[in-house]
Amino acid sequence: MMKNCILCIVPVFFFLSCESAPSVNRIPSDSLTDLSGYWNNTDVRLVCTSLIDSCLNSSRIAQFTKDKERLPRIKIGIFKNNTDEHLDAAIIPNTMKVVITNSGKAEFVADSATQNELRAEKQDQLGNASDQSAASIGNETGADFMLTGSVKTIVDRAGSTSTRTYIVNAELTHIETGVIYWTDENSEIKKIIQQPKVKF
């Protein structure tokens, strides 16, 4: 009797395990995806591309490039998260770094954490690498500008419907003088979220 019960239960568990298996589909990395209505990688890519294009094509940056006869050197600082969401603090700076580097209109200078690692490596090379191959100290390229900013949300709700508007501010400050050469705001990401009605 016990043996027959076990034989009956096993197929049921097998069936349930098959039914609960996730379905996975691959999509292109640049596809527009929006499952939750919250900030996502598509939003980051669109906003960062728009802001960096605005920055690098501004008249003052063009004049700086002309006067110096070289590309401006940009270092990214802190982007504050002023939203009600838990956002990866590095995602905006990292995306902007890609856009800046690939633009060909500016040079990107490593952030402070990376520079500290490089300095430690150069110190190590001085004591362990040959004179011919060791990296020299004191030859770092200084940045001309610091790029900083913030992201915040405006949420409006009525019943089961809500709108989320993401506002990303950015500004480019000349490091030596503290003069703001460029500032802009992007509020193009606006989403209407319809929550399903609860049925009893």
C-alpha positions in Angstrom: 0.0 0.0 0.0 2.8 2.4 1.0 4.7 1.6 -2.2 1.6 2.4 -4.4 1.2 5.8 -2.6 4.8 6.7 -3.3 4.5 5.8 -6.9 1.4 8.0 -7.2 3.1 11.0 -5.5 6.3 11.0 -7.6 4.6 11.8 -10.9 2.7 14.7 -9.2 6.0 16.2 -8.0 7.6 15.7 -11.4 4.7 17.4 -13.1 4.8 20.4 -10.6 8.5 20.8 -11.1 8.1 20.9 -14.8 5.3 23.4 -14.6 7.3 25.8 -12.4 10.4 25.9 -14.5 11.2 29.5 -15.7 10.9 30.4 -19.4 14.0 32.3 -20.7 14.1 34.2 -24.0 17.2 36.1 -25.2 16.6 39.6 -26.6 19.0 42.1 -28.2 20.8 44.2 -25.6 19.5 47.5 -27.1 15.8 46.4 -27.0 13.4 48.6 -25.3 12.3 46.7 -22.2 10.1 47.9 -19.4 8.7 45.3 -17.0 8.3 47.1 -13.7 8.0 50.7 -14.7 11.1 51.6 -12.7 14.4 53.0 -13.9 16.2 50.4 -16.1 19.2 50.0 -18.4 17.3 51.3 -21.4 16.5 54.6 -19.5 20.1 55.0 -18.5 21.4 54.5 -22.0 18.9 57.0 -23.5 19.5 59.7 -20.9 23.3 59.4 -20.7 23.6 59.5 -24.5 21.4 62.6 -24.7 23.2 64.5 -21.9 26.7 63.7 -23.1 25.8 64.7 -26.7 24.4 68.0 -25.3 27.6 68.5 -23.3 30.2 67.7 -25.9 28.4 69.7 -28.6 27.9 72.8 -26.5 29.5 76.1 -27.7 31.7 76.6 -24.6 33.3 73.1 -24.9 33.8 73.7 -28.6 35.6 77.0 -27.7 37.7 75.2 -25.0 38.8 72.6 -27.6 39.7 75.3 -30.1 41.6 77.5 -27.5 43.6 74.5 -26.1 44.0 72.9 -29.5 43.3 69.5 -27.9 40.3 67.5 -26.6 38.9 68.4 -23.1 39.7 65.9 -20.4 36.8 64.9 -18.2 36.6 63.1 -14.9 33.3 61.9 -13.6 32.4 62.6 -10.0 29.4 61.7 -7.9 25.8 61.3 -9.3 23.4 61.5 -6.4 20.4 59.2 -6.2 17.5 61.4 -5.0 14.8 58.9 -6.1 12.7 56.6 -4.0 14.4 53.6 -5.7 17.5 51.7 -4.9 19.7 52.5 -7.9 23.2 51.2 -8.6 25.3 54.3 -7.9 27.8 53.4 -10.6 25.5 52.7 -13.5 25.1 56.4 -14.7 28.8 57.3 -14.4 29.9 54.0 -16.1 27.4 54.6 -19.0 28.6 58.2 -19.4 32.2 57.0 -19.4 31.4 54.7 -22.4 29.6 57.6 -24.3 32.4 60.1 -23.6 35.1 57.6 -24.7 33.3 56.5 -27.8 32.4 60.1 -28.9 36.0 61.0 -29.9 35.3 64.5 -28.7 36.8 64.3 -25.2 39.2 62.2 -23.2 38.1 60.4 -20.1 40.3 60.5 -17.0 40.2 57.6 -14.6 38.2 58.1 -11.4 40.0 58.5 -8.0 39.6 54.8 -7.0 41.2 53.7 -10.3 44.0 56.3 -10.0 44.8 55.1 -6.5 45.2 51.5 -7.8 47.4 52.7 -10.6 49.6 54.7 -8.2 50.0 51.6 -6.0 50.9 49.5 -9.1 53.5 52.1 -10.2 55.1 52.1 -6.7 55.2 48.3 -6.8 56.9 48.4 -10.3 59.6 50.8 -9.0 60.8 48.1 -6.6 60.2 45.0 -8.7 60.2 45.8 -12.4 63.1 46.6 -14.6 64.0 50.2 -15.3 63.1 49.8 -18.9 59.6 48.4 -18.2 58.6 50.2 -15.0 55.9 52.9 -15.4 57.1 56.4 -14.3 55.6 58.4 -11.5 54.4 61.9 -12.0 53.2 61.5 -15.6 49.5 61.4 -14.9 47.2 63.4 -17.2 45.1 65.9 -15.1 41.5 66.4 -15.9 40.1 69.8 -17.0 36.5 69.2 -15.9 34.5 67.3 -13.4 31.1 65.9 -14.5 28.6 65.6 -11.6 24.8 65.4 -11.3 21.8 63.7 -9.8 18.6 61.8 -10.6 15.3 62.2 -9.0 11.7 61.2 -9.6 8.3 62.9 -9.6 5.5 60.5 -8.8 1.8 61.3 -9.3 -0.9 58.8 -8.4 -4.6 58.5 -8.9 -6.2 55.3 -7.9 -4.5 52.3 -9.6 -2.7 54.6 -12.1 0.6 56.4 -11.4 3.1 58.3 -13.5 6.9 58.3 -12.8 9.0 61.1 -14.3 12.7 60.8 -14.1 14.7 64.0 -14.0 18.5 63.7 -14.5 20.6 66.8 -14.0 24.3 67.1 -15.0 26.9 69.8 -15.0 30.5 70.1 -16.1 32.7 72.2 -13.8 36.2 73.5 -14.7 38.4 72.0 -11.9 40.9 74.8 -11.7 38.5 77.7 -11.6 35.3 76.1 -10.4 33.4 77.7 -13.3 30.4 75.7 -14.6 30.9 75.4 -18.4 27.8 73.4 -19.1 24.6 72.2 -17.3 21.5 70.5 -18.6 18.5 68.5 -17.5 16.8 65.5 -19.1 13.2 64.7 -18.1 12.3 62.6 -21.2 11.7 59.4 -19.3 8.1 59.4 -18.2 6.1 56.3 -17.5 2.4 55.6 -16.9 2.0 52.5 -14.7 -1.4 50.8 -14.4 -1.6 48.5 -11.4 -3.9 45.4 -11.8 -7.1 45.6 -9.8 -7.4 43.2 -7.0 -10.2 40.6 -7.4 -11.7 38.7 -4.5 
